[in-house]
């Protein structure tokens, strides 16, 4: 395509796979304003707009909001080559995540063929897969895989061990009939609150979209953590203790 080639909005929509409505919206919010128009007012998109559109789509795939994309487009650090490199790196992370998932599925397949895969293992795999797909977008799953690599398995294992110990003590206190307002349970509540903050910060890396998805998962799936001793009854009980802290 020569640099003189231009597209009307309908042509660009057809070639890019985007809708005319989306391109109109990008124009209305100042994200992708066509540099030229026909005498009758039809939008015309040239090479400069195509480069900008590629940056918009790559940044959107990276999880940026439209407002954040607008800021990035004005940032000299987000050149087209740099944006493409970031997009490619994120896809590489996603490919690695999918490779590991494939290995896990292959292992389960072998166990199933041998009749060695338990019903519990199969049900847990189905449940986790369904829940993840329901609450996280593919882009968010890619970011989670990248976060796991950044944090490292040792640090993740340490947090998991701390949660296992804390939930054991919380369940024991609950079974002993201790009141959530008691000093002992308040101490557990403080520990629960701080570990929650630490875990959410590490899990999301400060990404507000991931935090919203995580909050929605726990809100809509009250027994999501039951297998780890964090069922709805336990979380309601420790929640009363945290409310007592606020009082």
N, C-alpha and C positions, 0 to 999 in steps of 0.2 A: 504494500500500500504506500503510495507517494504521500508526501507531507501535505499536498494540496487536496487530497481526498477528504471529503466531508460527508457526514451522514445526517439525515433528518432523524427526528426522535423515533419515529416508527422503525426506520432501518436499523438504528443503533439498538433498539429494544430487541429486534429480531436476531441480530448478530450476537448480542451479548447474553441473551437469555433472560434479561431483566424485563420488567413490565414498563409500559409507557408511563403508567401511574407512578412507579418508583422514580423514574428519571425526572418526571415533573416535580415530584416531591423534593428530590435533590436540588433542583433548580430553585424551588420556592424557599428553601432554607439556606440557600447560598453555598451549598456543598459542591455542586457541579453546575455552574452557570455557563451556558453555551456562549462562545466568543462572538458568534455571528448569527444573523437571522436573515431569512429571505425577505424581499420587499413586502411580502404578504404577512410577515411576522413569524414564520415557522422557524423553530430552533435548528441550528446547524452546529454539529459537533466535529471538530478537527482533531489533529494529532495531540495537541496540548490537552484537550478534554479527555481523550482516550487514556493518556498517561495518568491523568488525575483520577479517572474512573477505576483504573487498575489499582491505584493506591487505596482508593476508598474500599474496594472489594476485599483487598488483602487485609487491611486494617479491621474490617468488619469480621473477617474470618478469625482474626486474632482476638476477637472479643471486645473490641472498643465500641462504645456507644457512638451514635451519630455526632453528638456534641463533642466527644473526645476526638473523633476522626477529624472534625473541623479544625480543632486545635493542632492536631498532628500535621495536617496539610499545610499549615502556616509555619511549621517548625522546620528549619533547614536540615535538621538531622534526619528527617523522614523523607529522604529522596526516594525516587522510584527504585534504584538498585537496592538501597538499604531496606525498604519496605518488602521487596520481593525476597530478600535474604531472610528477613524475620519470618515471613510466611512459610518459606521452604523449611526453615529450622523447626517451626511448629509442626509441620507435616511430618518431618522426620521423627519427632517425638511421638506423634500419633501412630506412625508406622511401627515404632518399637513397642509401644503399648499394645497394639493389635497383635504383634508377633508373640508377645508374652502370653496374651490371652489365648492365642491359637495353640501355644504349647500346652497350656493348662487344659484346654478342651480336648486336645489330642490325648493327653494322659487319661482324662476321664473316659474317653472313647475306648482306650485299651482296657481300662478296668471294666467297663461295661461289657466288652466282648468276652472277657474272662469271667464275667459274673461276679466281679469283686467290688463293684461300685455300690455302696449302700444307698438305700432310699433316702436317707438323711442327707448324704453328700449331693445327690442329684437335686433334691428339693431346695437345698441351700443355694446351689448354683443357679437354679431357675429363679429363685426369689431375688437373689442379689442382682442378677442380670436384668430382670424386669424392673426392679426398683431404680437401678442406675439409669436405664433408658428413659424411665418416666420422669425423673427429676433433673437430669443433667443433659445438656446439649452435647453433641459430638465435640464441639470446640472446647467446652468445659472439661470433658473427659481428657482431652489432649493436655489441657493446662494442669489437671490433677496428676497426670502421668509425669509431666515435667516437674511439678512440685515434689513428687516422690523422689525423683532423681536428685533434686537440689537438696532435700532434707537428708536423704540417706537412710538405708535400712536400719542402721544401728540406732539412730535417733528415734525413728518410728517405733522400733521395738521397745525402747525405753519408755516412751509415752504409753504404749499398749500395756506394759507391765505395771505402770503406775495406775492406770485406769482399772486394771484387774484387781490390784490390791485395794484401791479405794472402794470399788463397787462391792467387794467382799465384805469390807468393814461396814459399809452403809447397809447392806442386806442383813448383816448380823445384828446391827443396832435396831433395824426395823423389826426383825424377828423377835428381839428381846423386849419389844413393846416400849421402847424409849419414845418420849414425846419429841416432835420436831422442834419444839421451843426450848428443849433442855440444852444446857451448856455443851454437853458432849456432842449432841447432834449439830449444834451450831458450828462447832469446830469442823465437823465433817463437811458442813455446807460451805464454809469458807474455802476449804480445800477443793471441793467440787467446783466452786465458782472460779477459782484461780486456774485449775487445770482445764476447765472448759474454755476460758479465755485463751490460754496458751495453745490448746489444741485447735481452736477455730482460726487463730492467727496463723498457725503453721499450715493448716489444711488449705486455707484460702489464699494465703500470701497477700492479704489485703484486698483481694478481688471482691467487690461488692456483689457482683452477679453470682459468684460461687456461694457467698454467705447467704444470699436470698434463697438459692436452691437448697442449701443445707437446712436453713430454717424451715422451709416449706416441707422438706422430707420429714423432719422430726414432728412438725405440727400435724401433718396429714397421715403419718404412719406412727401412731403412738407406741406400738410394740416393736418398732424397728430394731431397738437395742435389747430386746428381751433375752436373746441368746447370750448376751454379755452381762446379764444382771442389771440391765437398765430399762426394764419394761415400764409401761405407763404408770403402774402403781408406785414403783420406786421413784420415778421422776416427779410424780405428784407429791410424794412424801418429802423428798429432799427440797422440792420447790417451796413447800410450807416452811421449811427450816430457813431457806434463803430469804423468804418474805419476813421471817422473824428477825433476821439480821438487819434488814432495811428499817424495821420498826425500831 
